[in-house]
Amino acid sequence: MAAINLADAKTHLSELIDRVEAGDSIDITRRGKPVARLTAVAKPRQRIDATLLGALTATMPPQAQTASELVRSMRDGERY
């Protein structure tokens, strides 16, 4: 994490924003003490298209065993 003083942050704000977009975090200091931190905003999650998901799962073959049978076989296989 980089640190920059307030005067330099004002002068180079566009460059700092580019660095933050690339994944860096930057502390802004005043008189040598950190007072703020620049970090990227979390991107919003995309909504799931239920019709597309339904079409995808319709093309998948059914499983031969239930989920509980699968977990039980995996657990018992690792036991001994």
Stockholm file with secondary structure:
# STOCKHOLM 1.0

chainA/1-80         MAAINLADAKTHLSELIDRVEAGDSIDITRRGKPVARLTAVAKPRQRIDATLLGALTATMPPQAQTASELVRSMRDGERY
#=GR chainA/1-80 SS CEEEEHHHHHHTHHHHHHHHHTTCCEEEEETTEEEEEECCCCCCCCCCCHHHHHHHHHTSCCCSSCHHHHHHHHHHHHHC
#=GC SS_cons        CEEEEHHHHHHTHHHHHHHHHTTCCEEEEETTEEEEEECCCCCCCCCCCHHHHHHHHHTSCCCSSCHHHHHHHHHHHHHC
//
